[in-house]
Amino acid sequence: MQSGTIRVDLHGMNCVQAQAAVDAALRRAGGSVYRLEVIHGYHGGTRLRDMIRRVYGRHPGVKRLETGLNQGSTELVLREY
């Protein structure tokens, strides 16, 4: 059983693979998971970051997006603490 935050690292993936990985993590997230930390990187461009923010910014299972601790990650808030 997982609790708190699930981390998904998308390095080396294209947008289709990245979306499949995030969707799978959202399906795995149980009631005790409140955040999904998506590590997309930023040195190689912004394609993954832009896709994450566009697709999951309006996803019904995501309450809101937050910028991660650095430019290379975005947190999907699923529920409050």
C-alpha positions as MATLAB code, in Angstrom:
seq = 'MQSGTIRVDLHGMNCVQAQAAVDAALRRAGGSVYRLEVIHGYHGGTRLRDMIRRVYGRHPGVKRLETGLNQGSTELVLREY';
ca = [
       0.000    0.000    0.000;
       1.364    3.407   -0.956;
       0.738    6.648    0.825;
       1.503   10.273    0.251;
       3.184   10.875   -3.068;
       3.900    8.749   -6.111;
       6.882    9.808   -8.228;
       6.882    9.212  -12.000;
      10.109    9.866  -13.939;
       9.481   10.573  -17.617;
      13.100   11.032  -18.735;
      13.727    9.379  -22.088;
      10.037    9.065  -22.972;
       8.130   10.678  -25.781;
       4.733   12.322  -25.166;
       2.693    9.183  -25.878;
       4.798    7.042  -23.534;
       4.776    9.757  -20.877;
       1.001   10.114  -20.965;
       0.600    6.338  -20.666;
       2.942    6.299  -17.646;
       1.081    9.127  -15.894;
      -2.306    7.545  -16.656;
      -1.090    4.248  -15.177;
       0.135    6.033  -12.042;
      -3.227    7.773  -11.675;
      -4.995    4.400  -11.916;
      -2.654    2.921   -9.261;
      -3.129    5.840   -6.889;
      -5.256    4.688   -4.005;
      -7.129    6.741   -1.473;
      -3.989    7.379    0.551;
      -2.127    9.004   -2.362;
      -2.635   12.746   -2.488;
       0.060   13.857   -4.973;
       1.694   12.609   -8.119;
       5.146   14.109   -8.689;
       5.873   14.059  -12.406;
       9.563   14.511  -13.251;
       9.714   15.680  -16.849;
      13.036   17.528  -16.930;
      13.659   20.820  -18.660;
      17.110   20.805  -20.234;
      15.940   18.796  -23.248;
      13.007   21.086  -24.040;
       9.517   21.725  -22.746;
       7.429   19.303  -24.779;
       6.766   16.883  -21.894;
       6.152   19.689  -19.393;
       3.709   21.412  -21.726;
       1.847   18.160  -22.416;
       1.564   17.358  -18.689;
       0.233   20.804  -17.851;
      -2.175   20.874  -20.800;
      -3.627   17.368  -20.419;
      -3.672   17.019  -16.638;
      -4.554   20.626  -15.874;
      -8.106   19.756  -16.923;
      -8.145   16.075  -15.957;
     -11.154   15.210  -13.743;
      -8.990   13.254  -11.284;
      -6.558   16.130  -10.735;
      -7.569   18.927   -8.403;
      -4.794   21.324   -9.426;
      -1.201   21.528  -10.680;
       1.727   22.902   -8.711;
       5.218   23.687   -9.912;
       7.650   21.258   -8.342;
      10.684   22.123   -6.257;
      12.580   22.800   -9.471;
      11.746   23.560  -13.087;
      11.968   19.898  -14.025;
       8.890   18.640  -12.201;
       5.172   19.285  -11.874;
       2.993   18.012   -9.033;
      -0.522   16.811   -9.725;
      -2.608   17.377   -6.589;
      -5.213   14.629   -6.381;
      -6.652   15.551   -2.969;
      -5.754   17.694    0.008;
      -3.730   16.335    2.936;
];
